[in-house]
Amino acid sequence: MQTVRRVAVIGGNRIPFARSNSHYARASNADLLGAALDGLVARFGLAGQRIGEVVAGAVLKHSRDFNLAREVVLGSKLDPHTPAYDIQQACGTGLEATILVANKIALGQLDVGIAGGVDTTSDAPLALNEDLRRTLLQLNSARTVGERLRIAARLRPHQPFKPEIPRNAEPRTGLSMGEHAARTALRWHIDRQAQDELALRSHQRLAAAYEKGFFDDLMTPYLGLTRDQNLRPDTSLEKLGSLRPVFGTSGPDAEQATMTAGNSSPLTDGASTVLLASEEWAREHHLPVLARFSWSETAAVDFVHGDEGLLMAPAYAVPRMLARAGLTLRDFDFYEIHEAFASQVLATLAAWESPEFCQERLGLDAPLGPIDRDRLNVNGSSLAAGHPFAATGGRIVATLAKLLAERGSGRGLISICAAGGQGVTAILER
Ligand SMILES: CC(=O)CC(=O)SCCNC(=O)CCNC(=O)[C@H](O)C(C)(C)COP(=O)(O)OP(=O)(O)OC[C@H]1O[C@@H](n2cnc3c(N)ncnc32)[C@H](O)[C@@H]1OP(=O)(O)O
């Protein structure tokens, strides 16, 4: 059995995130992930090198994407003997890929690996309706002319040709992520003002980080885009307050709807990558160590039969991870909580402050308590940057590692909610 080794986060690279159906409308998952990987390879001089593994994924994938990570590696300047494969854990994909690579490095199974994620809602796969799809598949495998004619006869003009467009919805409830989050917002009494303030801060902080040049060595421009397109440095509480609610707007609680396009993350296209290695590998290759990857945890909630909110699993994963690591919620210099929706971040924080939740749901004697909000998403998060589902984890890992490197020492918490009632969390240290 190998001794567990320390895992270094060497750096990351992403492309600027674009609003859906705009700047990257003609680009595919492979194009976007390829661009993020090319930038990483160039930044860290990896051309021609055989990397232990590249692990990446996309939430929305075409069948033509096949093993997307491997296809992207074959199109890159990495040594083609680099193994690569896809994983999918909804919006936790990028972080889960990082955890997988980090764990293999820790166990001595890899010396260096790349984690990544990509999504483009502009190029989402469309499926034919089930009847038509099955008929066409049968037609394709028919062996005789007679058989072909018999099957073709079933293709009648009245056959519905309407495609099935992927919805941002939970298969078991039919509700969108936003509708689920709206229910959670009501349950935790998250008001509109608090959501809009969080959204405003996200834009202001992301804008300030760009001004400081924070992303200069974390991002490569792509197709002429140099900054996250969703960023609105000029937004204000007045503007945000004027937007009409878009989720939770029907039913008996419609009057209390608070979630708008401004305090919800937008549909986004983008990709990110992160380079991880053993500390020895980093030293041998004269590469910096921004931070160490130390702990991770996943959790799932039963939002189908139970009464827990769809996006509340991080509220469970974080305390479990803290218990394992022997830490409290206050032992962090930075908190990176993915802003799927402002209300979801605020509901998670409210749960950790609630004596009832912490006792009844987490089995704790005392609440986890509040966090210092000045340490939360200090360079903005998904409300401002956008949220290309599988790419968000890589964005956050690279951002947090660099924040820790700039600070010189410290500890950061990552928390990402994911569809299917899941949550993926991790700790970086320096
Ligand atoms: C998937 C997982 O596993 C877990 C998760 O992360 S869950 C989260 C997954 N993501 C989602 O569910 C995406 C949710 N978002 C959406 O569906 C859509 O973005 C949305 C329905 C909220 C809005 O869509 P839209 O109507 O096309 O937005 P958009 O046109 O950009 O904005 C509407 C208006 O608000 C304005 N606006 C938006 N943000 C603003 C801001 N920050 N400041 C000022 N104005 C703003 C826009 O300018 C626009 O105004 P006009 O109508 O005058 O042009």
The ligand as a Tripos MOL2 file, in Angstrom:
@<TRIPOS>MOLECULE
LIG
   54    56     1     0     0
SMALL
NO_CHARGES

@<TRIPOS>ATOM
      1 C1        -27.0480   22.0870  -12.8270 C.3       1 LIG1
      2 C2        -26.5670   21.6840  -11.4850 C.2       1 LIG1
      3 O1        -26.1200   20.5220  -11.3360 O.2       1 LIG1
      4 C3        -26.6270   22.5990  -10.2930 C.3       1 LIG1
      5 C4        -26.7810   24.0730  -10.5500 C.2       1 LIG1
      6 O2        -25.8550   24.8130  -10.6650 O.2       1 LIG1
      7 S1        -28.3500   24.6410  -10.6840 S.3       1 LIG1
      8 C5        -28.2030   26.0700  -11.7190 C.3       1 LIG1
      9 C6        -28.3000   25.6630  -13.1370 C.3       1 LIG1
     10 N1        -28.5260   26.8330  -13.9620 N.am      1 LIG1
     11 C7        -29.7480   27.2680  -14.2720 C.2       1 LIG1
     12 O3        -30.7420   26.7130  -13.8500 O.2       1 LIG1
     13 C8        -29.8160   28.4680  -15.1620 C.3       1 LIG1
     14 C9        -30.8240   29.4080  -14.6540 C.3       1 LIG1
     15 N2        -30.9400   30.5750  -15.5100 N.am      1 LIG1
     16 C10       -31.8310   30.6420  -16.5090 C.2       1 LIG1
     17 O4        -32.5690   29.6980  -16.7920 O.2       1 LIG1
     18 C11       -31.9210   31.9390  -17.2840 C.3       1 LIG1
     19 O5        -30.6870   32.6020  -17.2370 O.3       1 LIG1
     20 C12       -33.0240   32.8610  -16.6900 C.3       1 LIG1
     21 C13       -34.3930   32.2220  -16.9160 C.3       1 LIG1
     22 C14       -32.8150   33.1250  -15.1930 C.3       1 LIG1
     23 C15       -32.9850   34.2440  -17.3640 C.3       1 LIG1
     24 O6        -33.0090   34.0610  -18.7260 O.3       1 LIG1
     25 P1        -33.2460   35.3050  -19.7190 P.3       1 LIG1
     26 O7        -34.6120   35.8590  -19.5230 O.co2     1 LIG1
     27 O8        -32.8350   34.8600  -21.0690 O.co2     1 LIG1
     28 O9        -32.2050   36.3500  -19.1320 O.3       1 LIG1
     29 P2        -31.6880   37.6780  -19.7590 P.3       1 LIG1
     30 O10       -32.4030   38.0180  -21.0310 O.co2     1 LIG1
     31 O11       -30.2230   37.6360  -19.8010 O.co2     1 LIG1
     32 O12       -32.0700   38.7040  -18.6310 O.3       1 LIG1
     33 C16       -33.3870   39.2040  -18.4920 C.3       1 LIG1
     34 C17       -33.2830   40.6930  -18.2140 C.3       1 LIG1
     35 O13       -32.5900   40.8620  -16.9940 O.3       1 LIG1
     36 C18       -31.5100   41.7740  -17.1780 C.3       1 LIG1
     37 N3        -30.4240   41.3840  -16.2820 N.ar      1 LIG1
     38 C19       -29.9440   40.1310  -16.0590 C.ar      1 LIG1
     39 N4        -28.9560   40.1940  -15.1560 N.ar      1 LIG1
     40 C20       -28.8110   41.4870  -14.7940 C.ar      1 LIG1
     41 C21       -27.9570   42.1580  -13.9040 C.ar      1 LIG1
     42 N5        -27.0400   41.5070  -13.1720 N.pl3     1 LIG1
     43 N6        -28.0870   43.4890  -13.7900 N.ar      1 LIG1
     44 C22       -29.0210   44.1630  -14.5070 C.ar      1 LIG1
     45 N7        -29.8580   43.5810  -15.3770 N.ar      1 LIG1
     46 C23       -29.7450   42.2470  -15.5180 C.ar      1 LIG1
     47 C24       -31.1440   41.6290  -18.6380 C.3       1 LIG1
     48 O14       -30.5120   42.7820  -19.1340 O.3       1 LIG1
     49 C25       -32.4840   41.4470  -19.2720 C.3       1 LIG1
     50 O15       -33.0900   42.7070  -19.4220 O.3       1 LIG1
     51 P3        -33.9150   43.0760  -20.7630 P.3       1 LIG1
     52 O16       -35.0660   42.0970  -20.7820 O.co2     1 LIG1
     53 O17       -34.2640   44.4990  -20.5590 O.co2     1 LIG1
     54 O18       -32.9460   42.8310  -21.8920 O.co2     1 LIG1
@<TRIPOS>BOND
     1     1     2 1
     2     2     3 2
     3     2     4 1
     4     4     5 1
     5     5     6 2
     6     5     7 1
     7     7     8 1
     8     8     9 1
     9     9    10 1
    10    10    11 1
    11    11    12 2
    12    11    13 1
    13    13    14 1
    14    14    15 1
    15    15    16 1
    16    16    17 2
    17    16    18 1
    18    18    19 1
    19    18    20 1
    20    20    21 1
    21    20    22 1
    22    20    23 1
    23    23    24 1
    24    24    25 1
    25    25    26 2
    26    25    27 1
    27    25    28 1
    28    28    29 1
    29    29    30 2
    30    29    31 1
    31    29    32 1
    32    32    33 1
    33    33    34 1
    34    34    35 1
    35    34    49 1
    36    35    36 1
    37    36    37 1
    38    36    47 1
    39    37    38 ar
    40    37    46 ar
    41    38    39 ar
    42    39    40 ar
    43    40    41 ar
    44    40    46 ar
    45    41    42 1
    46    41    43 ar
    47    43    44 ar
    48    44    45 ar
    49    45    46 ar
    50    47    48 1
    51    47    49 1
    52    49    50 1
    53    50    51 1
    54    51    52 2
    55    51    53 1
    56    51    54 1
@<TRIPOS>SUBSTRUCTURE
     1 LIG1         1 GROUP 0 **** ****
